[in-house]
Amino acid sequence: MMSVKEQEAIKKLMAFLQEWDSARKVARSHILDNFIESNSGKTGPELELEFSQGASLFLARLTAWLRMTYMYGTCLDKLLKSIGIFLSAASGHRYLLEFLEIGGVLTLLEILGLNHLREEDKRESVKLLQLVANAGRKYKELICESYGRQPIAEFLATSTSTQAQEEAQLLLDSLGHGNPKYQHQVYKGLVAVLPCGSPRAQQLSLQTLRIMQEAVGEAPCAVVEPLLAVLRSVHLEVQYEAIQLLRALMACAVRPALLKGLVVLLTPPRREALSSLEPLLAMRVCCVLLSTCREGADARSPCSILAKESAAVAEELIQLEVVHSLMVAMGNQDHAVSQRHASISLVYFVRTFPSVEQTVRLAVGETLFQLLMDSPETWYTKMDSFQAEILASSRVDSPQELATLQAPEGVCKTRLRHWKANLYLLPL
C-alpha cells in the first residue's frame, strides 16, 4: 500500500499533466519556461523524483506536441530545450530510447529542412541531434540512415549565425568519427559545403575534413575541384585551412590532380590576366608544399618516410613544369607579392636540382641570377620591364628522354627521376 506521501506526489503529478493537457499555447509556454528554469542539468533519477516516477509521461506529451506543431514553429525553441533536458540527463538513457521510438530523429531533421523556421530553432534541433549522435555508433548510423547528412551540411552552409555553424560542425565531426559505415558520406557532405558563400562555413568544413582525413584514408576525387576553387578565397583563414588539408592529401591518390591544378593556377590563361589573384594564392600554397620538402630534407631517420614523400612532391611539380610557371609569375610586375613568393619557391628548386639552376641562369642572366640567390625576397625589385617581359614570356621544355641529373644527397635517400631542361624565349 502506498504511503500518504506517495499518494500526494501522484496527485501532484496528475494535476500537472491535466494542467498541460488543458492548456493552450500561452499557458504551455509558461509551463515550459518553469520546467527549463527548474530542471536544467538534472539527472535521470532527479527528474523521476521531480515527477514521482512519471517523467516519461511528460516527455511523451512534449514529443507529441512537437510532432504536431513543429511545422508552425509554436514555442519550438522552448519545446526543444525541454526535450534536451531529458536527453542530456545522466543515467537517463531510457528517455533517449523513448524519444527515438516516436521518430524523434526524423522530426529533428525535418526541422532543419524547413526554410520558414527561425535559425535559433534549427540550432536547438542540431543540439538534440548531437545528444543522439554522442550516445554511440548505432545512433550515429541511425541519423545517417535517416539521410541526415544533407540537411545538416546545408544548415552549415546557409546559416548566418556563427554559433549555429559551429553547432552543425560539431555534429558533422561527431558523425564522421566512430561511424565507419557512413564516414565517407559525411566526408562528401563536408566537401559539398566548400562552394558555399560563407567563409566561416568553408573554414569549419575544411577543418573537419582535415581531422577526418586520417580516419577516411583515401579521399574521393570529388574533393579536388572544390578544394582548388576555395584557394581563391580572399579570407586568409580559409586559405590557411585549405593549405592544411592539401598537406594532408599529399599522401592520397588525388595528389597528382591537386598538384596539376596548383601549377595551372600559377599561370593566368591570358597575358591580360597577369594581375589576377590566382598566382598569389597559388604561390602561398606552393611555398607551404616546398616547406614540407625542406622539412623532409633536413629530417633524419625518424622522418625518412616524410622526406621521400616530400622529394616526390618536388619531382612531380617539376614534371608538371612548375619552373616555367614560377618564372612567368616572377615576370608579373603587377603583383609584387606574387613575384616574391615565386622567387622564394624557385630558389628552392634551383638549390635542389642543378638542371633548374642552369635553366634559370640562362633565363635571367648572370647578374640577376646572383641577385636572386643572394636575396630572393627582394631581387625582383631590381628587374626592369624588359627583363620582366622575358620571364613572363619564357617557356621551359623538359623532355623526359634528355640527359639525367641527380638531386643533392640529403633531399632523399633514393634517386629521383632525372631530367634536363632547355629554355627558349618566345618572340617579344
ZARO-128434 format. One line per 4 residues: their letters; for each residue x, y, z of N, C-alpha, C. Coordinates in pm, whole numbers, plus 50000, padded with zeros to 5 digits. Layout:
BEGIN
a	X/Y/Z/X/Y/Z/X/Y/Z | ...
//
This chain:
BEGIN
mmsv	50084/49880/50000/50000/50000/50000/50089/50126/50000 | 50051/50223/49917/50128/50345/49908/50111/50431/50032 | 50218/50500/50065/50214/50590/50179/50138/50717/50142 | 50106/50795/50241/50036/50921/50218/50121/51015/50133
keqe	50253/51013/50158/50343/51100/50083/50346/51062/49937 | 50345/50934/49909/50346/50888/49770/50216/50922/49700 | 50105/50908/49772/49975/50942/49713/49967/51092/49680 | 50022/51174/49767/50023/51318/49741/50108/51350/49619
aikk	50220/51281/49605/50307/51304/49491/50239/51266/49360 | 50166/51155/49362/50095/51112/49241/49985/51211/49206 | 49912/51260/49307/49808/51359/49281/49868/51486/49221 | 49984/51523/49271/50051/51642/49217/50090/51622/49072
lmaf	50140/51501/49040/50179/51471/48902/50057/51474/48810 | 49947/51410/48853/49827/51407/48770/49770/51546/48748 | 49777/51631/48851/49729/51768/48836/49815/51844/48736 | 49946/51819/48740/50036/51886/48647/50008/51842/48503
lqew	49989/51712/48483/49962/51662/48348/49827/51711/48296 | 49728/51720/48384/49597/51771/48343/49607/51919/48306 | 49689/51992/48382/49709/52133/48350/49772/52147/48212 | 49868/52064/48182/49931/52067/48049/49832/52031/47939
dsar	49754/51927/47961/49661/51880/47859/49554/51983/47827 | 49514/52060/47926/49407/52157/47905/49458/52295/47868 | 49589/52314/47874/49646/52447/47850/49654/52476/47701 | 49648/52605/47670/49670/52649/47532/49813/52698/47515
kvar	49840/52762/47402/49976/52796/47364/50045/52881/47471 | 49981/52989/47514/50045/53081/47609/50072/53011/47741 | 49973/52936/47790/49990/52867/47918/50100/52761/47908 | 50105/52688/47799/50208/52586/47782/50347/52650/47773
shil	50354/52769/47714/50482/52839/47708/50534/52871/47847 | 50442/52913/47938/50482/52941/48075/50525/52813/48147 | 50454/52704/48122/50491/52576/48183/50631/52535/48140 | 50661/52552/48011/50794/52516/47961/50902/52605/48022
dnfi	50872/52736/48037/50970/52826/48100/51004/52779/48241 | 50900/52744/48318/50922/52699/48456/50997/52566/48460 | 50965/52478/48366/51032/52347/48362/51180/52364/48330 | 51211/52449/48233/51352/52471/48193/51430/52533/48308
esns	51370/52631/48374/51439/52700/48483/51463/52607/48601 | 51370/52517/48629/51377/52434/48750/51453/52304/48730 | 51468/52257/48607/51518/52121/48587/51642/52110/48498 | 51696/52222/48451/51816/52216/48367/51931/52153/48444
gktg	51996/52056/48381/52112/51992/48442/52081/51878/48536 | 51955/51844/48554/51920/51735/48645/51950/51600/48583 | 51975/51502/48668/51998/51366/48623/51866/51293/48604 | 51875/51174/48546/51755/51093/48527/51683/51064/48658
pele	51753/51014/48760/51685/50989/48889/51624/51114/48950 | 51689/51229/48934/51633/51354/48988/51505/51394/48915 | 51501/51371/48785/51379/51401/48710/51266/51307/48753 | 51299/51182/48773/51196/51087/48819/51143/51127/48956
lefs	51233/51174/49042/51189/51219/49174/51100/51342/49162 | 51133/51430/49070/51054/51552/49050/50913/51519/49000 | 50903/51415/48916/50774/51378/48857/50716/51251/48917 | 50761/51215/49036/50704/51099/49107/50708/50973/49021
qgas	50824/50947/48963/50849/50832/48877/50764/50834/48750 | 50719/50952/48710/50637/50962/48590/50691/51063/48490 | 50822/51082/48490/50881/51180/48399/50856/51144/48253 | 50850/51014/48223/50827/50971/48085/50691/51015/48033
lfla	50595/51032/48126/50462/51077/48084/50467/51220/48031 | 50547/51303/48096/50561/51440/48049/50643/51445/47920 | 50749/51363/47911/50829/51359/47788/50742/51316/47669 | 50652/51220/47692/50565/51175/47583/50476/51288/47534
rlta	50429/51371/47625/50346/51484/47586/50427/51589/47509 | 50551/51611/47551/50637/51706/47481/50665/51660/47338 | 50698/51533/47322/50730/51483/47188/50606/51480/47099 | 50490/51450/47158/50365/51450/47079/50333/51592/47031
wlrm	50351/51690/47119/50322/51828/47078/50424/51876/46974 | 50547/51829/46987/50649/51864/46889/50610/51814/46750 | 50566/51692/46742/50531/51635/46612/50411/51704/46550 | 50322/51754/46633/50201/51818/46580/50223/51964/46539
tymy	50322/52030/46598/50331/52175/46580/50464/52223/46522 | 50563/52134/46497/50695/52184/46459/50692/52260/46327 | 50600/52229/46239/50594/52298/46110/50550/52443/46126 | 50485/52476/46237/50436/52612/46259/50527/52691/46352
gtcl	50626/52624/46411/50720/52693/46499/50663/52734/46632 | 50557/52669/46678/50491/52706/46803/50579/52671/46922 | 50628/52773/46993/50715/52754/47110/50826/52652/47082 | 50875/52651/46959/50963/52543/46918/51094/52542/46994
dkll	51154/52660/47015/51282/52662/47086/51268/52614/47230 | 51162/52656/47300/51140/52612/47437/51109/52462/47442 | 51035/52416/47344/50998/52275/47339/51122/52188/47319 | 51209/52229/47229/51331/52153/47204/51426/52158/47324
ksig	51436/52273/47389/51519/52282/47509/51467/52192/47620 | 51335/52182/47634/51277/52096/47736/51307/51949/47708 | 51294/51909/47581/51327/51771/47544/51476/51747/47566 | 51558/51850/47541/51701/51836/47562/51737/51809/47707
ifls	51659/51859/47801/51684/51831/47943/51674/51681/47970 | 51577/51615/47906/51561/51471/47922/51674/51394/47853 | 51705/51435/47729/51804/51359/47653/51945/51375/47709 | 51974/51488/47773/52107/51512/47827/52122/51466/47972
aasg	52015/51417/48032/52020/51378/48173/52109/51255/48193 | 52201/51265/48288/52284/51149/48321/52197/51037/48375 | 52232/50914/48336/52154/50795/48375/52010/50805/48325 | 51995/50872/48212/51861/50886/48155/51851/50832/48015
hryl	51922/50721/47988/51923/50664/47853/51783/50623/47807 | 51698/50586/47903/51562/50546/47868/51487/50657/47797 | 51515/50784/47832/51448/50896/47767/51488/50905/47621 | 51615/50879/47593/51661/50881/47454/51589/50774/47373
lefl	51578/50655/47428/51508/50547/47357/51362/50583/47333 | 51298/50641/47431/51158/50680/47415/51142/50787/47308 | 51237/50880/47301/51232/50985/47200/51251/50927/47061 | 51343/50832/47048/51369/50772/46917/51252/50686/46871
eigg	51183/50623/46963/51072/50534/46927/50959/50608/46859 | 50944/50735/46888/50835/50811/46824/50882/50885/46699 | 51002/50849/46650/51053/50913/46529/51116/51047/46552 | 51181/51064/46668/51238/51193/46703/51347/51241/46607
vltl	51431/51150/46558/51539/51189/46467/51483/51246/46338 | 51384/51180/46281/51324/51230/46157/51262/51368/46176 | 51198/51387/46290/51138/51517/46317/51243/51627/46324 | 51355/51599/46391/51461/51698/46404/51522/51731/46268
leil	51539/51629/46185/51595/51653/46051/51498/51731/45964 | 51370/51705/45980/51271/51781/45903/51270/51928/45944 | 51295/51955/46070/51303/52094/46117/51414/52168/46045 | 51528/52100/46023/51641/52163/45955/51608/52195/45810
glnh	51516/52123/45751/51483/52143/45610/51374/52244/45585 | 51315/52302/45689/51206/52399/45671/51262/52540/45668 | 51250/52606/45554/51311/52737/45537/51245/52847/45619 | 51118/52829/45654/51049/52937/45722/51073/52939/45873
lree	51138/52836/45926/51164/52833/46070/51285/52919/46105 | 51287/52966/46228/51396/53051/46273/51526/52970/46284 | 51637/53039/46265/51767/52972/46277/51792/52924/46419 | 51741/52997/46517/51757/52956/46656/51688/52823/46683
dkre	51572/52803/46622/51502/52675/46637/51583/52562/46575 | 51639/52587/46458/51720/52485/46392/51846/52454/46473 | 51900/52555/46536/52018/52534/46618/51987/52441/46735 | 51872/52460/46797/51831/52370/46906/51810/52228/46855
svkl	51760/52217/46734/51743/52085/46674/51876/52016/46655 | 51977/52092/46610/52111/52037/46592/52169/51992/46726 | 52144/52067/46832/52193/52028/46964/52135/51894/47008 | 52007/51873/46980/51946/51744/47015/52006/51631/46932
lqlv	52032/51658/46806/52096/51556/46722/52236/51524/46772 | 52305/51623/46827/52436/51597/46887/52422/51500/47004 | 52321/51520/47087/52300/51429/47200/52273/51287/47153 | 52198/51276/47043/52171/51143/46987/52299/51081/46935
anag	52375/51157/46856/52498/51104/46795/52601/51066/46900 | 52610/51144/47006/52710/51117/47109/52676/50996/47195 | 52557/50941/47176/52517/50823/47254/52582/50695/47204 | 52641/50695/47084/52709/50575/47037/52696/50554/46888
rkyk	52767/50453/46840/52777/50428/46697/52641/50400/46633 | 52559/50318/46697/52432/50282/46633/52340/50402/46618 | 52357/50501/46705/52275/50621/46695/52327/50713/46584 | 52459/50715/46565/52513/50787/46451/52465/50725/46320
elic	52465/50594/46317/52417/50526/46196/52269/50555/46173 | 52192/50565/46281/52050/50596/46266/52031/50732/46200 | 52109/50832/46242/52098/50965/46181/52134/50959/46034 | 52242/50888/46000/52285/50879/45860/52185/50798/45777
esyg	52130/50694/45834/52030/50613/45763/51902/50693/45737 | 51882/50795/45818/51766/50883/45800/51797/50999/45705 | 51907/50984/45628/51950/51085/45530/51978/51219/45598 | 52045/51212/45713/52072/51333/45789/52190/51414/45740
rqpi	52278/51351/45660/52399/51422/45615/52365/51549/45538 | 52272/51541/45445/52244/51654/45357/52184/51774/45430 | 52077/51758/45509/52021/51877/45577/52118/51939/45678 | 52202/51857/45742/52298/51912/45837/52404/51993/45764
aefl	52454/51939/45652/52555/52011/45573/52495/52139/45514 | 52372/52133/45468/52307/52253/45413/52289/52359/45521 | 52258/52315/45643/52243/52411/45752/52376/52479/45782 | 52485/52403/45779/52618/52461/45798/52648/52564/45689
atst	52611/52533/45565/52645/52620/45452/52560/52746/45448 | 52437/52739/45495/52343/52851/45479/52321/52934/45604 | 52369/52888/45719/52345/52961/45844/52419/53093/45842 | 52358/53193/45902/52421/53324/45914/52479/53347/46053
stqa	52449/53257/46145/52497/53268/46282/52622/53183/46300 | 52726/53242/46356/52849/53168/46382/52825/53055/46481 | 52743/53080/46582/52715/52976/46681/52643/52858/46618 | 52548/52886/46529/52475/52778/46463/52568/52698/46373
qeea	52658/52765/46302/52753/52695/46215/52845/52605/46297 | 52889/52654/46412/52978/52573/46497/52905/52452/46551 | 52777/52466/46585/52700/52350/46633/52686/52245/46522 | 52661/52291/46400/52650/52198/46287/52783/52129/46260
qlll	52893/52204/46272/53025/52144/46251/53054/52037/46357 | 53018/52064/46481/53040/51966/46588/52960/51838/46561 | 52839/51854/46509/52757/51737/46478/52818/51655/46365 | 52861/51722/46259/52923/51651/46147/53053/51584/46189
dslg	53129/51650/46276/53252/51591/46327/53222/51465/46407 | 53116/51469/46487/53077/51351/46564/53033/51237/46472 | 52956/51270/46368/52911/51168/46274/53027/51111/46192 | 53134/51188/46177/53248/51143/46098/53347/51056/46172
hgnp	53329/51039/46303/53419/50957/46382/53340/50846/46453 | 53401/50729/46459/53333/50616/46521/53212/50571/46443 | 53212/50598/46313/53097/50565/46228/53149/50517/46092 | 53224/50407/46090/53290/50365/45965/53196/50336/45850
kyqh	53074/50298/45881/52980/50263/45775/52940/50385/45693 | 52937/50502/45754/52886/50620/45685/52985/50737/45684 | 53109/50716/45727/53201/50829/45737/53234/50888/45600 | 53234/50805/45494/53260/50859/45361/53145/50950/45315
qvyk	53022/50916/45354/52910/51003/45321/52923/51138/45391 | 52964/51134/45517/52983/51258/45591/53094/51341/45527 | 53201/51275/45485/53313/51344/45418/53264/51415/45293 | 53184/51346/45211/53133/51407/45089/53038/51522/45121
glva	52964/51509/45231/52876/51619/45270/52954/51744/45306 | 53069/51727/45371/53154/51841/45404/53215/51901/45278 | 53253/51818/45183/53307/51868/45056/53202/51953/44985 | 53076/51911/44994/52969/51986/44928/52949/52125/44988
vlpc	53001/52148/45109/52988/52280/45173/53088/52379/45115 | 53200/52331/45060/53309/52419/45018/53268/52527/44917 | 53181/52498/44818/53146/52605/44723/53052/52710/44778 | 53008/52701/44903/52910/52796/44956/52974/52933/44969
gspr	52891/53033/44996/52940/53170/45004/52979/53216/45141 | 52977/53128/45241/53009/53166/45378/53154/53128/45410 | 53243/53226/45433/53382/53193/45468/53393/53111/45595 | 53309/53141/45693/53315/53066/45820/53276/52921/45798
aqql	53173/52897/45718/53133/52760/45687/53243/52686/45611 | 53307/52755/45518/53419/52694/45445/53532/52657/45540 | 53564/52748/45631/53672/52722/45725/53641/52602/45814 | 53520/52597/45869/53483/52486/45956/53479/52354/45880
slqt	53432/52359/45757/53428/52237/45676/53568/52185/45647 | 53660/52275/45612/53798/52236/45585/53865/52179/45709 | 53840/52239/45824/53896/52188/45948/53849/52045/45975 | 53721/52021/45958/53666/51889/45985/53716/51786/45885
lrim	53727/51826/45758/53781/51735/45657/53923/51693/45691 | 54003/51789/45735/54143/51757/45769/54148/51661/45888 | 54063/51683/45987/54061/51595/46103/54014/51456/46065 | 53917/51449/45972/53863/51320/45929/53956/51244/45836
qeav	54051/51315/45773/54129/51255/45665/54200/51127/45708 | 54256/51126/45827/54328/51008/45874/54234/50889/45888 | 54112/50913/45935/54017/50804/45952/53962/50756/45818 | 53942/50848/45725/53886/50812/45595/53988/50736/45511
geap	54114/50776/45519/54218/50707/45444/54236/50765/45305 | 54152/50728/45213/54162/50773/45074/54053/50875/45045 | 54092/50987/44991/53997/51093/44962/53930/51071/44827 | 53803/51107/44814/53736/51093/44684/53785/51197/44586
cavv	53775/51166/44458/53818/51260/44353/53736/51389/44356 | 53616/51381/44412/53529/51499/44415/53586/51613/44498 | 53687/51587/44580/53742/51692/44665/53835/51785/44587 | 53886/51741/44473/53991/51817/44403/53940/51953/44357
epll	53836/51956/44277/53789/52082/44219/53742/52181/44325 | 53659/52141/44424/53619/52238/44527/53736/52290/44609 | 53833/52204/44637/53947/52248/44717/54033/52348/44641 | 54056/52323/44514/54131/52419/44434/54055/52550/44421
avlr	53923/52540/44409/53842/52662/44394/53844/52747/44521 | 53843/52682/44637/53836/52757/44762/53968/52829/44790 | 54076/52791/44722/54203/52862/44737/54194/53005/44685 | 54093/53035/44605/54074/53171/44553/54011/53264/44656
svhl	53976/53210/44771/53913/53292/44874/54005/53406/44915 | 53948/53522/44941/54026/53637/44987/54043/53634/45139 | 53985/53535/45205/53992/53525/45350/54110/53436/45389 | 54203/53491/45465/54325/53419/45498/54299/53294/45580
evqy	54198/53300/45667/54170/53182/45749/54120/53065/45665 | 54049/53096/45556/54004/52991/45465/54123/52935/45387 | 54210/53024/45339/54329/52980/45266/54417/52890/45354 | 54432/52929/45480/54517/52851/45571/54462/52709/45588
eaiq	54333/52698/45613/54275/52565/45633/54280/52483/45504 | 54264/52550/45390/54273/52478/45262/54413/52422/45242 | 54515/52500/45278/54652/52453/45263/54681/52337/45357 | 54628/52344/45480/54648/52232/45573/54584/52103/45521
llra	54468/52115/45459/54405/51997/45401/54486/51947/45282 | 54539/52038/45202/54625/51998/45090/54744/51916/45139 | 54805/51959/45247/54918/51885/45301/54877/51745/45344 | 54759/51735/45401/54711/51603/45444/54680/51512/45325
lmac	54645/51573/45211/54607/51494/45094/54727/51455/45008 | 54846/51500/45044/54963/51466/44964/54996/51317/44967 | 54942/51245/45064/54965/51100/45071/54854/51021/45004 | 54761/51088/44938/54645/51022/44878/54659/51015/44727
avrp	54573/50936/44667/54577/50916/44522/54538/51041/44445 | 54476/51137/44511/54435/51261/44443/54551/51359/44432 | 54668/51325/44484/54781/51418/44482/54816/51466/44340 | 54830/51379/44241/54866/51429/44107/54767/51532/44054
allk	54639/51507/44074/54538/51602/44025/54548/51735/44099 | 54575/51730/44229/54590/51854/44306/54713/51932/44262 | 54825/51863/44245/54947/51932/44204/54932/51993/44065 | 54868/51920/43976/54845/51974/43841/54760/52100/43847
glvv	54657/52097/43930/54571/52215/43944/54645/52332/44004 | 54734/52307/44099/54811/52415/44160/54904/52481/44059 | 54968/52400/43976/55059/52456/43875/54980/52539/43774 | 54861/52493/43739/54778/52569/43646/54742/52705/43705
lltp	54718/52709/43835/54682/52835/43899/54797/52936/43899 | 54920/52887/43886/55034/52978/43888/55035/53071/43767 | 54990/53023/43653/55000/53099/43528/54861/53137/43479 | 54829/53264/43466/54699/53305/43413/54681/53256/43271
prre	54558/53229/43228/54536/53179/43093/54571/53279/42984 | 54568/53411/43015/54599/53513/42915/54693/53615/42977 | 54771/53678/42893/54864/53777/42943/54791/53892/43012 | 54667/53922/42966/54592/54031/43027/54554/54000/43170
alss	54559/53872/43206/54515/53832/43340/54630/53820/43437 | 54749/53873/43402/54865/53856/43488/54847/53918/43625 | 54759/54014/43638/54739/54077/43767/54627/54012/43846 | 54577/53898/43802/54467/53832/43873/54515/53776/44004
lepl	54423/53731/44086/54455/53686/44221/54515/53547/44225 | 54484/53462/44124/54523/53322/44131/54673/53300/44151 | 54764/53372/44081/54906/53346/44103/54949/53366/44248 | 54897/53469/44313/54934/53495/44451/54891/53380/44541
lamr	54767/53336/44525/54718/53228/44609/54795/53100/44584 | 54823/53071/44458/54898/52950/44428/55040/52958/44483 | 55099/53078/44485/55233/53093/44541/55234/53053/44688 | 55131/53097/44761/55125/53063/44902/55116/52913/44923
vccv	55032/52849/44842/55019/52704/44851/55151/52636/44818 | 55215/52682/44709/55340/52620/44665/55447/52635/44773 | 55453/52751/44839/55554/52770/44943/55532/52675/45059 | 55407/52648/45094/55381/52552/45201/55428/52413/45162
llst	55398/52374/45038/55441/52242/44992/55592/52233/44990 | 55658/52340/44947/55804/52338/44941/55864/52339/45080 | 55799/52404/45177/55849/52399/45314/55841/52257/45367 | 55738/52183/45323/55730/52043/45361/55850/51967/45304
creg	55886/51999/45179/56001/51933/45118/56128/51964/45198 | 56144/52089/45240/56265/52125/45313/56268/52055/45448 | 56153/52045/45516/56149/51975/45643/56191/51830/45625 | 56142/51769/45516/56178/51630/45491/56325/51617/45459
adar	56382/51715/45389/56523/51706/45352/56612/51717/45473 | 56571/51796/45573/56654/51816/45691/56633/51709/45796 | 56532/51628/45781/56499/51529/45883/56596/51412/45878 | 56608/51342/45991/56690/51223/45999/56601/51101/45987
spcs	56649/50983/46031/56578/50857/46008/56435/50855/46056 | 56397/50919/46170/56256/50913/46211/56162/50974/46108 | 56211/51063/46027/56125/51130/45927/56163/51089/45786 | 56223/50972/45770/56269/50932/45636/56152/50916/45539
ilak	56040/50864/45589/55923/50847/45502/55873/50982/45453 | 55866/51081/45545/55822/51215/45506/55918/51276/45406 | 56048/51252/45423/56146/51306/45330/56125/51251/45190 | 56100/51120/45178/56077/51060/45047/55950/51116/44983
esaa	55846/51128/45064/55721/51182/45010/55740/51326/44965 | 55815/51404/45040/55835/51544/45005/55918/51556/44877 | 56021/51472/44862/56100/51473/44739/56015/51434/44620 | 55923/51342/44641/55834/51302/44532/55743/51416/44491
vaee	55697/51493/44588/55615/51610/44556/55695/51709/44472 | 55819/51733/44510/55902/51826/44434/55924/51776/44292 | 55949/51647/44275/55971/51593/44142/55846/51603/44056 | 55731/51573/44116/55607/51581/44039/55580/51724/43994
liql	55607/51820/44080/55588/51960/44041/55679/51998/43925 | 55802/51947/43926/55893/51976/43815/55841/51915/43686 | 55796/51792/43693/55744/51727/43573/55620/51799/43520 | 55549/51869/43609/55431/51946/43568/55469/52087/43522
evvh	55601/52111/43503/55652/52238/43451/55628/52354/43546 | 55646/52326/43676/55628/52432/43773/55734/52540/43758 | 55855/52503/43710/55960/52603/43692/55916/52710/43592 | 55858/52667/43482/55806/52762/43384/55701/52853/43446
slmv	55610/52795/43522/55503/52874/43582/55557/52973/43684 | 55658/52932/43761/55718/53023/43858/55786/53140/43788 | 55855/53112/43677/55922/53219/43604/55822/53317/43545 | 55709/53266/43497/55604/53355/43446/55550/53443/43558
amgn	55529/53382/43676/55479/53459/43789/55579/53565/43833 | 55709/53534/43825/55810/53633/43862/55810/53752/43766 | 55767/53731/43644/55761/53841/43549/55636/53924/43561 | 55549/53892/43655/55423/53963/43673/55447/54086/43761
qdha	55485/54197/43702/55515/54318/43778/55392/54387/43834 | 55275/54343/43795/55153/54398/43851/55121/54339/43988 | 55196/54236/44027/55168/54169/44154/55299/54138/44224 | 55350/54234/44302/55481/54220/44365/55485/54104/44464
vsqr	55376/54084/44539/55375/53975/44637/55386/53841/44567 | 55318/53829/44453/55328/53706/44375/55471/53684/44327 | 55538/53792/44286/55677/53781/44243/55766/53731/44358 | 55741/53784/44475/55822/53745/44592/55806/53597/44624
hasi	55681/53550/44630/55657/53408/44659/55716/53319/44551 | 55703/53362/44426/55758/53282/44317/55910/53274/44326 | 55974/53384/44363/56119/53385/44374/56166/53289/44482 | 56100/53295/44598/56139/53207/44709/56123/53061/44670
slvy	56011/53030/44603/55987/52892/44561/56090/52847/44458 | 56123/52936/44363/56216/52899/44258/56356/52874/44314 | 56395/52951/44413/56528/52931/44474/56541/52791/44531 | 56433/52741/44590/56439/52603/44642/56472/52505/44531
fvrt	56403/52517/44418/56429/52426/44306/56570/52445/44251 | 56616/52570/44245/56750/52596/44194/56855/52528/44280 | 56838/52538/44411/56937/52481/44503/56927/52330/44513 | 56816/52273/44472/56797/52129/44485/56830/52056/44356
fpsv	56798/52116/44241/56815/52049/44112/56908/52132/44024 | 57028/52083/43997/57123/52158/43914/57069/52195/43777 | 56985/52112/43718/56931/52145/43586/56843/52268/43591 | 56771/52285/43701/56690/52405/43718/56780/52527/43730
eqtv	56891/52511/43799/56987/52622/43812/57035/52667/43675 | 57070/52572/43589/57116/52607/43456/57009/52680/43377 | 56887/52631/43386/56777/52691/43312/56751/52835/43356 | 56744/52856/43488/56715/52989/43540/56830/53084/43511
rlav	56953/53035/43521/57069/53120/43494/57064/53172/43350 | 57029/53083/43256/57018/53125/43117/56903/53224/43098 | 56795/53206/43173/56676/53290/43153/56696/53432/43201 | 56760/53449/43317/56766/53582/43378/56902/53648/43362
getl	57002/53573/43321/57136/53630/43310/57212/53620/43440 | 57344/53632/43430/57430/53607/43545/57407/53707/43657 | 57390/53834/43621/57377/53937/43725/57250/53918/43807 | 57136/53909/43738/57010/53890/43811/57006/53756/43881
fqll	57071/53655/43824/57072/53524/43889/57142/53532/44024 | 57254/53603/44030/57324/53616/44156/57240/53695/44257 | 57171/53797/44209/57081/53872/44298/56969/53782/44351 | 56920/53695/44263/56815/53602/44304/56864/53511/44416
mdsp	56981/53456/44401/57033/53363/44500/57073/53434/44629 | 57118/53557/44618/57162/53630/44738/57044/53685/44818 | 56942/53734/44748/56827/53795/44818/56698/53764/44742 | 56648/53640/44753/56529/53602/44676/56404/53681/44712
etwy	56401/53741/44832/56281/53813/44874/56274/53954/44815 | 56386/54004/44760/56385/54142/44710/56444/54157/44570 | 56500/54049/44515/56573/54063/44389/56485/54111/44274 | 56358/54075/44276/56269/54110/44165/56250/54261/44154
tkmd	56278/54334/44262/56263/54480/44257/56368/54544/44169 | 56474/54468/44136/56582/54522/44053/56565/54491/43905 | 56458/54422/43871/56433/54391/43730/56374/54512/43658 | 56410/54527/43533/56343/54628/43452/56230/54562/43373
sfqa	56154/54643/43303/56036/54592/43233/56074/54492/43124 | 56191/54514/43059/56234/54422/42954/56264/54284/43010 | 56334/54280/43122/56365/54151/43186/56239/54083/43238 | 56145/54161/43290/56019/54103/43337/55941/54043/43221
eila	55948/54111/43104/55878/54059/42987/55940/53927/42942 | 56071/53915/42951/56138/53790/42915/56090/53676/43003 | 56082/53701/43134/56035/53598/43226/55890/53561/43198 | 55807/53663/43178/55665/53637/43157/55639/53562/43028
ssrv	55731/53573/42930/55712/53507/42801/55791/53378/42790 | 55862/53338/42895/55951/53223/42886/55872/53093/42884 | 55940/52994/42829/55881/52861/42828/55993/52760/42849 | 55968/52660/42930/56069/52560/42961/56026/52427/42902
dspq	56112/52368/42821/56088/52233/42772/56163/52136/42863 | 56097/52027/42902/56163/51928/42988/56136/51788/42937 | 56189/51753/42819/56167/51618/42767/56225/51516/42863 | 56149/51412/42893/56194/51312/42988/56309/51228/42933
elat	56326/51231/42803/56431/51146/42747/56568/51213/42749 | 56576/51340/42792/56706/51407/42792/56795/51354/42903 | 56919/51403/42904/57018/51352/42998/56973/51368/43142 | 57029/51288/43231/56981/51278/43368/57060/51367/43460
lqap	56999/51387/43579/57063/51466/43682/57013/51418/43817 | 57104/51409/43915/57067/51358/44046/57055/51474/44145 | 56952/51469/44228/56936/51571/44331/57043/51553/44436 | 57081/51660/44507/57186/51651/44607/57150/51553/44716
egvc	57253/51491/44771/57232/51396/44880/57178/51471/45001 | 57083/51414/45070/57019/51476/45184/56876/51513/45156 | 56840/51536/45029/56700/51559/44996/56622/51431/45012 | 56680/51321/44972/56611/51194/44975/56716/51085/44959
ktrl	56698/50972/45019/56794/50864/45011/56786/50791/44878 | 56678/50807/44811/56662/50740/44682/56689/50838/44570 | 56722/50786/44452/56746/50872/44336/56612/50918/44278 | 56607/51046/44245/56489/51099/44178/56500/51069/44030
rhwk	56387/51072/43963/56389/51057/43818/56463/51176/43757 | 56548/51149/43657/56634/51253/43603/56572/51318/43479 | 56606/51441/43466/56558/51514/43351/56651/51634/43325 | 56641/51691/43208/56719/51810/43174/56628/51908/43100
anly	56641/52034/43129/56550/52134/43071/56626/52227/42978 | 56564/52263/42870/56617/52364/42779/56523/52484/42780 | 56575/52597/42761/56495/52720/42764/56501/52791/42630 | 56389/52838/42585/56392/52927/42468/56291/53038/42491
llpl	56314/53149/42431/56232/53268/42450/56139/53285/42331 | 56015/53316/42362/55919/53346/42256/55947/53486/42201 | 55909/53512/42078/55929/53647/42021/55855/53751/42103 | 55919/53865/42125/55856/53972/42202/55772/54060/42112
//
